[in-house]
Amino acid sequence: MITIYKYELDLTDRQEIRIKNGANILDAQIQDRGLCIWAEVNTEHLTVPKYIRIYGTGHPIKDLESLNYIGTVQIPNKKLVFHVYLED
């Protein structure tokens, strides 16, 4: 069954998430002062590790050709902007 799941992220350069194989990541946004991504997942698929990278505006991006852009988020009241990518 296809279901939308939310994954809460840390504001760190690179992190592992456990997500269903073949998931389609939809968006990245701030919710309740935390960074989250949402994905369409098939609940019958196996869970696999994937890696998320987060870059601040003005920071160099490593290995851009192996990354898939998810979205850009702004941190309210802190004037910070982050760009979220999924590693291939």
Number of C-alpha atoms within 10 A of each C-alpha: 8 12 10 14 17 15 13 15 18 12 14 11 11 17 15 12 15 12 23 20 16 14 20 14 20 14 16 24 19 16 11 7 9 12 19 17 19 18 20 17 20 19 16 10 14 11 16 13 11 15 15 21 22 22 19 18 12 8 9 9 13 10 8 11 9 10 17 15 16 20 17 18 18 15 15 10 6 7 7 11 14 20 16 23 21 18 15 10
